[in-house]
């Protein structure tokens, strides 16, 4: 009848509507939650017109259990009128299919596809789907791009890749990439790796590759990042670590050699002192004195070289340039090192042409360069070797060469021979090795003069070092050689201020033997009191004094009437640029670094001029 009383409902219908008590109830009473959704009105229309109704993918809100909120379902259904024999409609057959689960899957798929597309187009990583191409023997030989995301081009530098193969885009692409993706296709195992693609501008990629679809599709999805910048940083870091390890190794070798080099002269000095003190060996005292003097010079040179390396490395060395005649300087240097050559029975030859060879240089530093090269040759040459120092004019350059017939330098060490603390273990004993700083000093000093130095060597044959310096053409050349005049103390008043009692006492005795009137103080306050009493004309002043520094003592002395004209000389272990600058500000006239030869101080007094001749 028109109330649509439910006469029969199968199990699936009961599941759809939540297993309600439906039978013998009007549909509006049985399903009150469906009211207002149009279904009852459709039943009325089918009943009154006798025309069936077909609904497709129709949403419906149903309460699946008492007290629960309505649940959205989707159905396909048919309302089919049932007629009596006279043709009158007596009921309606309701048949339907619950599409809710299929609809949920479709929505999820659609949402998933949308998420995939959003991710695909906005992700920073490169992404592509490729189809691997195999030859008849089953080897991967190429691959075609099926799909790429917008970031693909930025990471690879490849344009319009879809539908084209990598061989078309980068013919020199390495075969290992084909093999990698071919292995993913055949085994189904994903791969994660970092590798370089040289054909793609030597870019490094961090990639994840996995098979998608059926194996016969031969498709691989590749997610990747261009990590070239990171890889460069990693490689630089690896190189830095290697350099640090090498530097640490060389530092340890240097410290071991430094200990050896310091102990050698100290052992000689210690033995000489014991001989000088031992009764019955008085005739050996002159030789002991020579040993002490020679080994003290070795210690002093060792410390000077170390300080020079530090100062040059920090750019704190200033060259005192003047016009230098290279042949004259070579002659003086050769005479200075001749005792070492005679000791080892080396044959030293000097060769230079008669043409003018003059350079704008610091003569002391240039002499140090040649001395270090000659000493180096002497160390690494067997007894009786031939060593030659030469000079020639070649165009706008003066070329200085030092050649020896020594043991030579191994080929693998030749590029590093000028590096700091490099020890070249040649066939001679390591005791001849030095600290590995002489050649570093040579290179730095030559470069400071605007020159270059190079080395050639063959193991077992010898070595050749070549220096090239810019030549100059002065109109009036004046030699730096000066007459060897001396100055005597002649009763001049001299004060020594040093907290090292032994140094002060022995230096004072030596200066007294030269005719100076010497007074000694061991701290700043005592020095000021002594100076007011004796009014010294010359002051040898240490900087690191107890209580009051040498800077303050010098400044106060300059404030006294007698101190304004006095010659104040710093004799200290501090010799770097800041110490010298601070000394000038405090009033020092000259600065010497310990240990110092008294003869050098006398030379300075001779040049000063305030004491007369």
C-alpha positions, 0 to 999 in steps of 0.5 A: 500500500501507499505506506510502504510496509516492509514485508521482506528484507534479506541479510545484506539489506539488514547489514546495510541499515544496521540490523533493525526490526523492519518487518511489518513496519512502514518504511518511514517508521522503520528508517526515520534517519533517512527522512529528508534524503529523498528516498521516501519520495522516490518510493511514492513516485514509483508506487503512484506512476508505476515507473521504475527508478534506477539510482547510481552512486547515490549517497545516504546517511544511515544510523548503523547503531542506536546512539551513533551518529549517521554514517555516510554510505553509497549505493546503486539501487533499483525501485521496481513496481510490483503489479497485480493481475489487473495491472495495479501496483501493489508493492515495490521491489527494492534491490541495491548494491552497497558501494561504500567500500569501493567508493572509499578506495576510489577516494583514497586513490584519488587523494593519494594521486593528488598527494603524489602529484603535489609531492612530485612537482614540489619536492626539492629532490630529483625524481625520475622513472626510467625504462632500462634497455637491454641488449640481446644478451640481457645486458643493460645498455641504456635507459629511457626517461619515462617521467621526470619531476621539475627538480630533475633538470636542476639536479642533472642539467638535462633538458627535455629528457622525457621520451629520450635516452641517456645516451642521446642526452649524455653519450659518454655516460659511464656504463656502470650506471646502466649496470646498476639500474639493470641489476635493480630490474633483474633482482628487484632489490633496491639500491642506495649509493653515492657516485660521480657522473663524469658525463654530467659535469662531474656531478656527484649524486646520492641516489635511491633506486627501486623497481616499480610495476611488473618486472617485464616493464623494466622500470626503475624509480630513481630519487636523487640529490646533487651532492657535488658541493657536499662531496667537495667539502668531504674531499677537502676535509679528507685532504685536510685530515691527511695533511694534518696527519702528515703535519703531526708526523713531521712535527713529531720527527721535528721534535725528536730531531730538535732534541737531538740537535740540542743535545749534540752541542750541549754534550760537546760543551759539557765535555769541554767544561769537564776537561777544563776543570780536570787537573792534568789536562791544562794543555787541553783548555784552549781546545776546550774553549774552542769547542765551547765557542763553536758549539755555542755558535751552533746553538745560537744559529739553531735558535735563530733559524727557529725564530726566523721561520716563525717571524717570516711565516708571520710576515714580521721580518723586514729586509734592510735592502742595499745594493749588493755585489753578488760575487763579493758576497759569495766570496765572503760566505764561502770563507765563513763556511770553509772550516766546515768544508775543510773538516769534511775534506770537501772541495769548494769551487767558486765560479762567477763571470766578470760581468756586473752582478748586483741586486737590491737585497738585504746582504745579511739575509742573502748571505744566510741563504747561500750559507744554508745552501752550502751547509746543506750540501756539506751535510749531505755529501760524502767526505771529499765531495765536490761542491760548487757555488756559481753566479752569472748574469742571464738577461735581467736576472742574476742566477746563483747556483749551488751544486754538489756531488752528494747523495742526492734527494729521492724523487718522491721527496723533491717536490716537498724539499722546501716544506717546513720540517721536511726531513729527507732521510738520505743515505747518511746518518740522521744526525746530519739531518738538521731540523728541516727548516734551512731550505724553508728559510731559504725559499721564504727569504728568496721569495721576499727578495722577489726571486725564485728557487728551484731544485734538481737532483738524482739519487746517488748523483748529487743536487743542484739548487738555483736561485734567480734574483732581479738584477739592478744597474746602479749608476754609482755602486758602493761596496758594503765592505767597511774597514776593519777598525775596532773600538777600545773601551778607553775607560767608558762607563758601561752598565750591564743589567741582567737577572742571569748572574752568570751571563752578566758576570762573564760578559762584564769580565770580557768587556772589562778586558777590552777597557770598559768600566763595567757595573752590573745590576740584576734587577730594574730598581738596582739598575736605576740606583746604580745608574744615578751613581755611575752615570753610564754611557752605555747600557746593556739591558735585559727586558725580562727582569724581575719586578720591573721590565727592561722597557720601564727601566729604559724609559726611566733612564731616558728621563734622567739627564745622563740617560738622554745621551746614553746608548741603551742596547737591549740584550734579550731573549725577546726578539720578535717585531712587537718586542723591538717596536716596544723597545724603540718606544721605550728608548732602546737604540739597538736590539740584540737577541741572546746569545750575542757575541760581544764583538757584535755589540762593539761593532754597533758602538763603532757605527753609532758614532756617539762615542767617537773612535 
